[in-house]
Amino acid sequence: MKIAILVEGATEVAFKEKLRGFLQSRLEGSMPRLTFIPQNGRIPKEEKLRRIVENLLTGNSAYDAVIALTDIYTGTQDFQDASDAKAKMTSWVNNNPQFYPHTALHDFEAWLLPYWTTIQKLAKHNRSSPSGSPETVNHQKPPSYHIKEIFKLGGRQDYNKPIHGKKILEKHDLMIAIQACPELKAFVNQIISLCDESKVIA
């Protein structure tokens, strides 16, 4: 099974090793070949997305599936919520059955919030975590804002997604974030179900 995953550039660096390690432990004997394809800041829209997906699914080195992982908070008002983003991406690629749209609510940093004590240590500040479940932290003040803010309060360094995202994740079990974040669980389960439905996380 060959799966292409379209990601925003910095997300790939922070997340890919952790995801691979988690899937290898879960999919022993049926691990897919995952190729992360960074999109220089954000997932393309409309015709451009359709062309990219069709190119990846055809030809001699065609993939079996393409997954797109977009933030809901893109700095624009393109998407109202997760279901709107998925519906729009599906429409843009003409309902291609080998395309699977997924989202981070409201951005990738929501999946780091469950590890707030590690964020505090790296930022060198004891500010408390934002209230509510990680994926309900929204457009007005998305998760990345909270993490950037605690790093500023710590005063030592600015938050850097590839460097600090990787550090926040590296010593922790990804299952903690998966169980706290339904959209992350849906994304991970999508990959698992394409390889072995019996291994899907309940």
Residue pairs with C-beta under 8 A, 6 or more apart in sequence:
1 30
1 32
1 33
1 64
1 65
1 194
1 195
2 32
2 33
2 35
2 62
2 63
2 64
2 65
3 32
3 33
3 34
3 35
3 63
3 64
3 65
3 66
3 67
3 191
3 194
4 35
4 37
4 56
4 63
4 65
4 66
4 67
5 34
5 35
5 36
5 37
5 66
5 67
5 68
5 69
6 37
6 39
6 43
6 52
6 66
6 67
6 68
6 69
7 15
7 36
7 37
7 38
7 39
7 43
7 69
8 38
8 39
8 41
8 42
8 43
8 69
8 70
8 71
8 108
9 38
9 39
9 40
9 41
10 161
10 162
10 165
11 38
11 69
11 104
11 108
11 161
11 165
12 36
12 38
13 161
13 162
13 165
13 166
14 108
14 161
14 162
14 164
14 165
14 166
14 169
15 108
15 111
15 165
15 169
16 34
16 36
17 166
17 170
18 166
18 169
18 170
18 174
19 34
19 174
19 188
20 34
21 174
22 174
22 175
22 188
23 31
23 32
23 34
23 188
23 191
23 192
24 31
26 192
26 199
26 201
27 192
27 195
27 196
27 199
30 195
30 196
30 199
31 195
32 191
32 194
32 195
34 191
35 63
37 56
42 70
42 71
42 74
43 49
43 68
43 69
43 70
43 89
44 52
45 78
45 88
45 92
46 92
47 92
49 68
49 89
49 92
49 93
50 92
50 93
50 94
53 66
53 68
53 93
53 96
53 99
54 93
54 96
56 62
56 63
56 66
57 63
57 66
57 96
57 98
57 99
63 98
64 98
64 194
65 98
65 99
65 100
65 194
66 96
66 98
66 99
66 100
67 99
67 100
67 101
67 102
67 187
67 190
67 191
68 89
68 99
68 100
68 101
68 102
69 102
69 103
69 104
69 187
70 79
70 85
70 89
70 101
70 102
70 103
70 104
71 103
71 104
71 106
71 107
71 108
72 79
72 81
72 82
72 85
72 103
72 104
72 105
72 106
72 107
72 139
73 106
73 107
73 138
73 139
73 142
73 144
78 85
78 88
79 85
79 88
79 103
81 105
82 103
82 105
82 183
85 101
85 103
86 101
86 102
86 103
89 99
89 101
90 99
90 101
93 99
100 190
102 183
102 186
102 187
102 190
103 183
104 110
104 111
104 183
104 184
105 135
105 136
105 181
105 183
106 135
106 137
106 138
106 139
106 142
106 143
107 142
107 143
107 144
108 143
108 144
108 161
108 165
109 142
109 143
109 144
109 146
109 147
109 161
109 165
110 134
110 135
110 137
110 142
110 143
110 181
110 183
110 184
111 134
111 177
111 181
111 184
112 119
112 143
112 147
112 165
112 168
112 169
112 177
113 119
113 129
113 130
113 134
113 137
113 143
113 146
113 147
113 180
114 134
114 176
114 177
114 180
114 181
115 168
115 169
115 172
115 176
115 177
116 129
118 167
118 168
118 171
118 172
119 129
119 147
119 150
119 168
120 126
120 127
120 150
122 151
122 164
122 167
122 168
123 147
123 150
123 151
123 153
123 154
123 156
123 159
124 154
124 155
124 156
125 150
125 151
125 153
125 154
125 155
127 149
127 150
127 153
129 146
130 137
130 141
130 143
130 146
133 180
133 181
134 143
134 177
134 180
134 181
135 181
135 182
135 183
135 184
137 143
137 146
144 159
144 161
147 159
147 164
148 158
148 159
150 159
151 157
151 158
151 159
151 164
152 158
174 188
175 201
177 184
178 184
178 185
178 188
178 201
179 185
185 201
188 201
189 200
189 201
192 199
192 200
192 201
193 200
